[in-house]
Amino acid sequence: MKTPAILKVEGLTVKQGKRVLLEDLCFTVANKEFVGVIGENGCGKSSLLAHLSGTDDTANTQVRMNNRLLNSYDPKEMACQRAVMQQITTAPFGFLVEEILLLGRSRYKESTANALALINDVAQLLDIRHLIPRNIQTLSGGERQRVFLAKTILQLLNVGTRLHIADFTGKLLLLDEPTSALDIRHQKAVMVALQSLKQAGLAIICVSHDINLITPYCDTILLLANGGCLVKGPPKAVLTQHYLTQCFQTEIAVLYREDGSHFISF
């Protein structure tokens, strides 16, 4: 049985000012689908996420989420259906990590006890429970990145649930380089955590330059180049020497392990 689409993009043009970055994009994203977005610097990956998030009005008639145009959502309703983690995260001076995480629950009417229970769940998932009492300004870049990922996930949890029984069906997580500041252990841990959320129904679109990291977790890859989507499909079909060399304009080798998985070398 085919999984229903949560996101449908039809003829989307992505601009930065008057400059056209991507033109006539068409694709769908299903519940329980992890989509990796890959391409050169400046090709429009982050701008695409901005359009898909509903923050750019030009996408309102070209993007549907749960069969509704983006402009049919009011901001509060939208914030409970999709969450965005941007590439650059800024923190208010002097805030505790717990206060940052509580901001992820600010759109919900719930008791502080319920909010703190969810914070504990997500903090455990991302290995940041020990950071909760800390001032956000004292954290390393990688620690801060995991805190903001936790805040983003908290935004999508329904009132009255707990993480281990949560149903994320119909909800969308947009991530822009969520592991760029992480060490190897935490990179893998974050990807495993995202995989568990996907299995609970969440649709994820993740921009990343680390092809080897995200590929094992992706169901679909969007390879962006030359003002559009060069190719879209399963990782093995997309991440070929032909397409990657064409996208990045440099010689790239695709190596295969004994288990059939592949590794990109350049």
C-alpha positions as CSV (number, residue, x, y, z in Angstrom):
1,M,0.0,0.0,0.0
2,K,1.4,3.4,-1.0
3,T,2.1,5.8,1.8
4,P,0.0,9.1,1.4
5,A,1.9,12.2,0.4
6,I,2.2,14.9,3.0
7,L,3.9,17.4,0.7
8,K,3.2,18.1,-3.0
9,V,5.3,20.5,-5.0
10,E,4.1,21.6,-8.5
11,G,6.0,23.9,-10.7
12,L,7.9,25.7,-7.9
13,T,10.4,28.3,-8.9
14,V,12.9,29.3,-6.2
15,K,14.4,32.8,-6.4
16,Q,16.9,34.9,-4.4
17,G,15.9,38.4,-5.2
18,K,15.6,38.5,-8.9
19,R,18.0,35.6,-9.5
20,V,16.3,32.3,-10.3
21,L,18.0,29.4,-8.4
22,L,15.7,26.6,-9.2
23,E,12.9,26.4,-11.8
24,D,9.8,24.3,-12.3
25,L,10.4,21.8,-9.4
26,C,7.9,19.0,-9.1
27,F,8.0,16.3,-6.4
28,T,6.1,14.7,-3.6
29,V,7.1,13.6,-0.1
30,A,5.3,10.9,1.8
31,N,4.7,10.2,5.4
32,K,7.6,8.1,6.7
33,E,9.9,9.3,3.9
34,F,13.4,10.7,4.5
35,V,14.5,12.9,1.6
36,G,18.1,14.1,1.3
37,V,18.7,17.3,-0.7
38,I,22.2,17.5,-2.1
39,G,24.0,20.0,-4.4
40,E,26.7,22.6,-4.7
41,N,27.0,25.7,-2.6
42,G,24.6,28.4,-3.8
43,C,22.4,26.0,-5.9
44,G,19.3,26.8,-3.8
45,K,19.1,24.1,-1.2
46,S,18.4,26.4,1.8
47,S,16.2,28.7,-0.3
48,L,14.2,25.6,-1.2
49,L,13.6,24.8,2.4
50,A,12.4,28.4,3.0
51,H,9.9,28.0,0.3
52,L,8.7,24.6,1.6
53,S,8.4,26.0,5.1
54,G,5.8,28.6,4.0
55,T,8.0,31.6,5.0
56,D,8.2,32.6,1.3
57,D,4.9,33.8,-0.1
58,T,5.8,33.0,-3.7
59,A,5.5,29.3,-2.9
60,N,2.0,29.5,-1.4
61,T,0.2,28.5,-4.6
62,Q,2.8,25.9,-5.6
63,V,3.2,23.8,-2.5
64,R,0.5,21.8,-0.7
65,M,0.9,20.2,2.7
66,N,-1.7,17.6,3.7
67,N,-3.6,18.5,0.6
68,R,-3.8,22.2,1.6
69,L,-2.1,25.2,0.1
70,L,0.5,26.7,2.4
71,N,-1.3,30.0,2.6
72,S,-4.4,28.3,4.0
73,Y,-2.6,27.7,7.3
74,D,-2.5,30.3,10.0
75,P,1.0,30.6,11.6
76,K,0.1,28.8,14.8
77,E,-1.4,25.9,12.9
78,M,1.5,25.7,10.5
79,A,4.0,25.7,13.4
80,C,2.4,22.6,14.8
81,Q,2.5,20.7,11.5
82,R,5.9,21.5,10.2
83,A,9.2,22.5,12.0
84,V,12.3,24.0,10.6
85,M,15.9,23.9,11.8
86,Q,18.0,26.4,10.0
87,Q,21.7,26.1,9.3
88,I,22.6,29.0,11.5
89,T,21.2,28.8,15.0
90,T,21.2,31.9,17.3
91,A,20.5,31.8,21.0
92,P,19.2,34.6,23.2
93,F,21.9,35.7,25.6
94,G,21.7,34.2,29.0
95,F,18.9,31.6,28.3
96,L,19.2,28.2,29.9
97,V,18.9,25.2,27.7
98,E,15.7,24.2,29.4
99,E,14.2,27.7,28.5
100,I,15.3,27.2,24.9
101,L,13.6,23.8,24.8
102,L,10.4,25.2,26.4
103,L,10.2,27.6,23.4
104,G,9.5,24.5,21.3
105,R,6.3,24.0,23.3
106,S,5.2,27.6,23.3
107,R,2.4,27.1,20.8
108,Y,0.6,24.4,22.9
109,K,-1.7,24.8,25.9
110,E,-0.4,22.3,28.4
111,S,0.9,22.1,31.9
112,T,4.6,22.8,32.6
113,A,4.9,19.2,33.9
114,N,3.7,17.8,30.6
115,A,6.1,20.1,28.7
116,L,9.0,19.1,30.9
117,A,8.2,15.4,30.4
118,L,8.4,15.8,26.6
119,I,11.6,17.8,27.0
120,N,13.1,14.9,29.0
121,D,12.1,12.4,26.3
122,V,13.6,14.3,23.5
123,A,16.7,15.3,25.5
124,Q,17.3,11.6,26.2
125,L,16.9,10.8,22.5
126,L,19.6,13.3,21.5
127,D,21.9,12.8,24.5
128,I,21.5,16.3,25.9
129,R,19.8,15.7,29.3
130,H,23.1,16.7,31.1
131,L,22.9,20.0,29.2
132,I,19.5,21.1,30.4
133,P,20.6,23.2,33.4
134,R,23.4,24.9,31.4
135,N,23.5,28.4,29.9
136,I,23.1,28.1,26.1
137,Q,26.1,30.4,25.7
138,T,28.5,28.0,27.5
139,L,27.8,25.2,25.0
140,S,30.0,24.1,22.2
141,G,28.8,24.4,18.6
142,G,27.9,20.7,18.4
143,E,26.1,20.7,21.8
144,R,24.1,23.8,20.7
145,Q,23.2,22.2,17.4
146,R,21.7,19.2,19.2
147,V,19.8,21.5,21.6
148,F,18.2,23.3,18.6
149,L,17.4,20.1,16.9
150,A,15.6,19.0,20.1
151,K,13.7,22.2,20.2
152,T,12.6,21.7,16.6
153,I,11.4,18.1,17.3
154,L,9.5,19.3,20.4
155,Q,7.5,21.7,18.2
156,L,5.8,18.7,16.5
157,L,4.8,16.6,19.5
158,N,1.1,16.7,20.2
159,V,-0.2,17.6,23.7
160,G,-0.7,14.6,25.9
161,T,1.6,12.2,24.2
162,R,5.1,10.9,25.0
163,L,7.9,10.4,22.6
164,H,7.8,6.6,22.7
165,I,4.2,6.5,21.6
166,A,4.1,9.6,19.5
167,D,2.5,9.5,16.0
168,F,4.1,12.0,13.6
169,T,1.9,11.2,10.6
170,G,1.0,14.3,8.7
171,K,4.0,16.3,10.1
172,L,7.0,17.6,8.3
173,L,10.6,18.2,9.6
174,L,12.8,20.5,7.5
175,L,16.5,20.3,8.4
176,D,19.4,22.5,7.0
177,E,22.8,20.9,7.8
178,P,21.7,19.5,11.2
179,T,24.9,17.6,11.8
180,S,27.5,20.0,10.4
181,A,29.0,20.8,13.9
182,L,28.8,17.3,15.3
183,D,31.5,14.7,16.0
184,I,31.3,11.3,14.4
185,R,29.5,9.6,17.4
186,H,26.9,12.3,17.6
187,Q,26.4,12.5,13.8
188,K,25.5,8.8,13.8
189,A,23.4,9.1,16.9
190,V,21.4,12.0,15.4
191,M,20.8,10.1,12.2
192,V,19.6,7.0,14.1
193,A,17.3,9.3,16.2
194,L,15.8,10.8,13.0
195,Q,15.3,7.3,11.6
196,S,13.2,6.4,14.7
197,L,11.1,9.5,14.2
198,K,10.6,8.6,10.6
199,Q,9.4,5.2,11.6
200,A,6.8,7.0,13.8
201,G,5.3,8.6,10.7
202,L,7.5,11.8,10.4
203,A,8.4,13.1,6.9
204,I,11.9,14.6,6.8
205,I,13.6,16.7,4.3
206,C,17.3,17.2,5.1
207,V,19.9,19.4,3.3
208,S,23.4,18.1,3.8
209,H,26.8,18.2,2.2
210,D,27.8,14.9,4.0
211,I,26.6,12.5,1.4
212,N,28.2,9.5,3.0
213,L,26.5,10.2,6.3
214,I,22.9,10.7,5.2
215,T,22.7,8.3,2.3
216,P,22.1,5.1,4.4
217,Y,19.1,6.8,6.0
218,C,17.5,8.3,2.9
219,D,14.6,6.9,1.0
220,T,15.0,9.5,-1.7
221,I,17.7,11.9,-2.9
222,L,17.0,15.2,-4.7
223,L,20.2,16.2,-6.6
224,L,20.1,19.9,-7.4
225,A,22.2,21.3,-10.3
226,N,21.9,23.7,-13.2
227,G,18.9,25.6,-11.9
228,G,16.7,22.5,-11.3
229,C,16.5,19.0,-10.0
230,L,19.1,17.0,-12.0
231,V,17.7,13.7,-10.8
232,K,15.4,12.4,-8.0
233,G,15.1,8.8,-6.8
234,P,16.5,6.1,-4.5
235,P,20.1,6.7,-3.4
236,K,21.5,3.9,-5.5
237,A,19.9,5.3,-8.7
238,V,20.9,8.9,-8.0
239,L,24.4,8.7,-6.4
240,T,26.2,7.4,-9.5
241,Q,29.5,8.6,-10.8
242,H,27.8,10.1,-13.8
243,Y,25.3,12.2,-11.9
244,L,27.6,13.3,-9.1
245,T,30.4,14.3,-11.4
246,Q,27.8,16.3,-13.4
247,C,26.4,18.0,-10.3
248,F,29.7,18.9,-8.6
249,Q,31.8,19.4,-11.7
250,T,34.7,17.3,-10.3
251,E,35.7,13.7,-10.7
252,I,33.9,11.5,-8.1
253,A,34.2,7.8,-7.6
254,V,31.4,5.6,-6.1
255,L,32.9,2.6,-4.2
256,Y,30.8,-0.4,-3.2
257,R,31.2,-2.4,0.0
258,E,30.7,-6.1,0.4
259,D,27.2,-5.5,1.9
260,G,26.1,-3.6,-1.2
261,S,26.2,-0.2,0.3
262,H,28.2,2.5,-1.4
263,F,30.7,5.2,-0.4
264,I,31.5,8.4,-2.3
265,S,35.2,9.2,-2.8
266,F,36.7,12.3,-4.4
